[in-house]
Every structure is written in structure tokens, then in C-alpha cells.
């Protein structure tokens, strides 16, 4: 995992952004999921080792995901906000 002060190569930054979006997209229909169910919904087993956890940490740190007790995660915004953010990111 990288620290905030550590500079990632551009390719890794793009991959991390895509993985964060995948996590948010997978969570959107449910609103709240346990980490294992979210990993399954994201097909995180196909990701590089540690990338799912890094994507979760990044999304939490950026305020796009909330870490809840007992291993649950929730969207930090309403479904409308998530949809709007995703379309804004495409521009």
C-alpha cells in the first residue's frame, strides 16, 4: 500500500481510480455490504494482491465510502450523487 506522500506511476494511479469506481459501482445497488460480499461483487479475486484493500482505503480516505462496524461498507453519498460523480468523471 502507498502512503499519501508517495508518488504513484501514472498507470498505477489510473488503475487505482478504475478500481475505486468499480467498488462504488458494485456497492451502488445495495448501499451497504460486508467486505467479503463487496469483494465478490467486484470480482476482486482477479485483481492484483492488495489492490482491493487499497481501493477501499482510498475510497474511504477520499470520503466516497464509509467504513462501518463489523466489516461493512456503505456508500458515502446517495445513489444520485454517485451517478452524478461517475458521469462527471467521464468528462
ROTI-345238 format. One record per residue (C-alpha): residue number from 1; residue in one letter; x, y negated, z negated. Coordinates in pm, whole numbers, plus 50000, padded with zeros to 5 digits. Layout:
N
(NUM; 'A'; (X; Y; Z))
...
! end
This chain:
91
(1; 'X'; (50000; 50000; 50000))
(2; 'X'; (50121; 49650; 50074))
(3; 'X'; (50118; 49358; 49835))
(4; 'X'; (49960; 49026; 49924))
(5; 'X'; (50300; 48863; 49975))
(6; 'X'; (50429; 49136; 50204))
(7; 'X'; (50401; 49068; 50578))
(8; 'X'; (50246; 49347; 50785))
(9; 'X'; (50329; 49403; 51150))
(10; 'X'; (50058; 49266; 51381))
(11; 'X'; (49949; 49616; 51486))
(12; 'X'; (49902; 49720; 51122))
(13; 'X'; (49702; 49406; 51048))
(14; 'X'; (49470; 49480; 51340))
(15; 'X'; (49431; 49843; 51227))
(16; 'X'; (49354; 49737; 50869))
(17; 'X'; (49093; 49487; 50991))
(18; 'X'; (48928; 49758; 51201))
(19; 'X'; (48923; 49995; 50904))
(20; 'X'; (48771; 49733; 50674))
(21; 'X'; (48500; 49672; 50936))
(22; 'X'; (48441; 50048; 50962))
(23; 'X'; (48395; 50071; 50583))
(24; 'X'; (48150; 49780; 50581))
(25; 'X'; (47960; 49919; 50880))
(26; 'X'; (47933; 50264; 50719))
(27; 'X'; (47809; 50115; 50393))
(28; 'X'; (47556; 49876; 50550))
(29; 'X'; (47261; 50118; 50588))
(30; 'X'; (47291; 50230; 50224))
(31; 'X'; (47402; 49921; 50033))
(32; 'X'; (47568; 50135; 49763))
(33; 'X'; (47766; 50460; 49798))
(34; 'X'; (48006; 50666; 49593))
(35; 'X'; (48363; 50650; 49721))
(36; 'X'; (48357; 51012; 49843))
(37; 'X'; (48033; 50959; 50038))
(38; 'X'; (48170; 50637; 50185))
(39; 'X'; (48490; 50816; 50290))
(40; 'X'; (48282; 51084; 50460))
(41; 'X'; (48064; 50823; 50635))
(42; 'X'; (48381; 50652; 50762))
(43; 'X'; (48541; 50981; 50863))
(44; 'X'; (48838; 50865; 50657))
(45; 'X'; (48995; 51212; 50662))
(46; 'X'; (49107; 51124; 51016))
(47; 'X'; (49280; 50805; 50902))
(48; 'X'; (49646; 50779; 50807))
(49; 'X'; (49726; 50876; 50448))
(50; 'X'; (49630; 50599; 50204))
(51; 'X'; (49456; 50380; 50461))
(52; 'X'; (49105; 50436; 50327))
(53; 'X'; (49212; 50322; 49981))
(54; 'X'; (49397; 50026; 50132))
(55; 'X'; (49087; 49927; 50332))
(56; 'X'; (48872; 49949; 50017))
(57; 'X'; (49119; 49741; 49815))
(58; 'X'; (49146; 49483; 50093))
(59; 'X'; (48768; 49453; 50128))
(60; 'X'; (48728; 49414; 49750))
(61; 'X'; (49008; 49158; 49729))
(62; 'X'; (48851; 48955; 50013))
(63; 'X'; (48510; 48962; 49844))
(64; 'X'; (48342; 49169; 50114))
(65; 'X'; (48292; 49476; 49895))
(66; 'X'; (48221; 49520; 49523))
(67; 'X'; (48372; 49798; 49315))
(68; 'X'; (48108; 49933; 49075))
(69; 'X'; (48136; 50172; 48778))
(70; 'X'; (48160; 50549; 48826))
(71; 'X'; (48328; 50532; 49167))
(72; 'X'; (48054; 50343; 49350))
(73; 'X'; (48099; 50062; 49603))
(74; 'X'; (47844; 49804; 49716))
(75; 'X'; (47831; 49551; 49992))
(76; 'X'; (47917; 49207; 49857))
(77; 'X'; (47669; 49045; 50096))
(78; 'X'; (47319; 49106; 50218))
(79; 'X'; (47275; 49312; 50536))
(80; 'X'; (47201; 48992; 50730))
(81; 'X'; (47528; 48838; 50610))
(82; 'X'; (47727; 49148; 50708))
(83; 'X'; (47571; 49150; 51055))
(84; 'X'; (47642; 48779; 51096))
(85; 'X'; (48007; 48821; 50982))
(86; 'X'; (48059; 49106; 51227))
(87; 'X'; (47923; 48905; 51520))
(88; 'X'; (48133; 48603; 51414))
(89; 'X'; (48446; 48821; 51408))
(90; 'X'; (48385; 48925; 51771))
(91; 'X'; (48405; 48565; 51890))
! end
